Amino acid sequence: MSVSEEVTYWMLVSSAENFEISRSRGFDLAGMKSRHGKKAAQVKPGDKVVFYLTGVMAFGGTAEVTGTAEYSEEPIWVSKKEGELYPYRFPIKIEVAADPGKYIPAVELVEQMEYTKKWPPEHWRLAFQGNVHKIPKTDYELIKSRIEETQKVMAT
């Protein structure tokens, strides 16, 4: 795999409400806020996404990017900031999604994550401020496997 083909692991931070809006659409798109146009331009097919849900402070799911970002002002998701439409959107294929209300609490994983080590343990929530973050592959795999484990337990 060449450098340009390397997978990037993204964490998108949004509300549980927006995650459920995405679920109702069949998890066809993920979106970035208007100030993240440069990051959206870096997203490419094959990249991976983790969805962190603010408010509930939990992980909702993971997905694979299936296309490049496009700009659209069609309202899909909601924002605390009036007029924020998450206009940079790219197609995704969901890999695993926790059931509504059965999200994985971040506090259960932060001590094992590499990304959160940039902050003092008592301030781990700072790692999830802002809409878009690049995270290590190991964190992505940790989160994905935890959601998968939880879904298997619930299915039995």
C-alpha positions in Angstrom: 0.0 0.0 0.0 1.5 3.4 -1.0 1.5 6.3 1.4 -1.4 7.9 -0.4 -3.4 4.7 0.0 -2.9 4.3 3.7 -6.0 4.1 5.7 -6.8 7.1 7.9 -8.9 6.5 11.1 -11.3 9.4 11.8 -13.4 10.1 14.9 -16.5 12.1 14.2 -18.0 13.8 17.2 -21.8 14.5 17.2 -24.9 14.0 19.1 -26.7 10.7 19.7 -29.7 12.3 18.0 -27.6 12.8 14.8 -26.3 9.2 15.0 -29.9 8.0 15.1 -30.8 10.3 12.2 -28.0 8.6 10.3 -29.4 5.2 11.3 -32.8 6.2 10.0 -31.2 6.9 6.7 -29.5 3.5 6.6 -26.1 5.0 7.6 -25.5 6.2 4.0 -23.6 9.4 4.8 -21.3 10.9 7.5 -20.9 14.7 7.8 -18.4 17.3 8.9 -19.1 20.8 10.0 -18.5 23.7 7.7 -15.1 24.7 9.3 -13.7 21.2 8.4 -13.5 21.5 4.6 -9.8 20.8 4.5 -10.1 17.7 6.6 -13.1 16.5 4.6 -11.0 16.8 1.4 -8.5 14.3 3.0 -11.2 11.7 3.6 -10.9 8.9 1.0 -12.5 5.5 0.2 -11.2 2.8 2.6 -10.8 5.2 5.5 -12.5 4.2 8.8 -14.7 6.2 11.0 -15.6 6.0 14.7 -18.8 7.8 15.9 -18.4 9.5 19.3 -21.7 10.7 20.8 -21.6 13.9 22.8 -24.1 14.3 25.7 -24.1 10.5 26.4 -20.2 10.4 26.1 -20.2 7.1 24.3 -19.2 5.4 21.1 -22.1 4.5 18.7 -20.5 2.7 15.8 -17.9 2.4 13.1 -18.0 2.7 9.4 -15.9 2.5 6.2 -15.8 5.4 3.9 -16.9 4.4 0.4 -16.4 7.7 -1.6 -15.1 11.2 -1.4 -16.6 14.2 0.3 -19.1 16.5 -1.4 -20.6 19.7 -0.3 -24.4 19.9 0.3 -26.6 22.3 2.2 -29.6 19.9 2.3 -30.6 19.7 6.0 -30.0 16.2 7.4 -28.5 16.6 10.9 -29.2 19.0 13.8 -26.7 21.4 15.5 -26.6 23.6 18.5 -25.2 26.3 16.2 -27.9 27.8 14.0 -27.4 27.2 10.3 -24.7 24.5 10.8 -25.6 21.8 8.3 -22.6 19.5 8.4 -22.2 20.3 4.7 -19.1 18.2 4.0 -20.5 14.7 3.4 -19.1 11.4 2.3 -20.7 8.1 1.7 -20.1 5.3 4.2 -20.9 1.7 4.8 -21.7 0.9 8.5 -19.5 -1.8 10.0 -21.1 -2.0 13.5 -23.7 0.1 15.3 -24.7 -0.2 18.9 -28.4 -0.3 19.4 -30.1 2.9 20.5 -29.4 3.6 24.2 -26.8 0.7 24.3 -23.8 2.8 23.2 -20.4 2.0 24.7 -19.5 4.5 27.4 -16.2 6.2 26.6 -15.1 6.1 30.2 -14.8 2.3 29.9 -12.2 2.7 27.1 -10.3 5.9 27.6 -7.6 4.4 29.7 -6.8 1.9 27.0 -6.8 4.4 24.1 -3.6 6.0 22.8 -5.4 9.1 21.5 -6.6 10.1 25.0 -3.1 9.9 26.5 -2.5 13.5 25.2 -4.6 14.7 28.1 -4.3 14.2 31.9 -6.6 11.3 32.9 -9.0 13.5 34.9 -9.5 15.6 31.7 -10.1 12.8 29.2 -13.3 14.5 28.0 -11.1 17.2 26.3 -10.1 14.5 23.7 -13.6 14.6 22.4 -14.0 18.3 22.0 -14.5 19.4 18.4 -16.1 17.6 15.4 -13.2 15.8 13.7 -10.2 13.9 15.0 -7.6 11.5 13.5 -7.1 8.6 15.8 -4.7 5.6 15.9 -5.7 2.3 14.2 -5.4 0.6 17.6 -8.0 2.9 19.1 -10.4 2.3 16.2 -9.9 -1.5 16.6 -10.5 -1.3 20.3 -13.7 0.6 19.9 -15.0 -1.5 17.1 -14.3 -4.8 18.9 -16.0 -3.5 22.0 -19.1 -2.6 20.1 -19.1 -6.0 18.4 -18.7 -7.8 21.7 -21.6 -5.9 23.2 -23.8 -6.7 20.2 -23.0 -10.4 20.4 -23.9 -10.5 24.2 -27.2 -8.7 23.5 -28.0 -11.2 20.7 -27.8 -14.2 22.9 
